[in-house]
Amino acid sequence: MAFLQNLSDDQIAILGCCGALAVSFGLMMVSYHFGRIVRGEHATERVGNAPAAGVDHTVGEPQERRRAA
């Protein structure tokens, strides 16, 4: 802890913020994985592509309309 005596107040504050971000990220990861275990979800169940809302993918536009002016 001797190295902390050579740091300025601003540097100590930055280290504290980085530590708080690291702890909150770790807590978020634990919470996310614990929630998936409780719900019984597996990684393969959430893979896939969802179509955009309100877009009809079955009908394409003719190429003549898509050309730049």
MODELLER restraints for C-alpha pairs under 7 A, 6 or more apart:
rsr = mdl.restraints
at = mdl.atoms
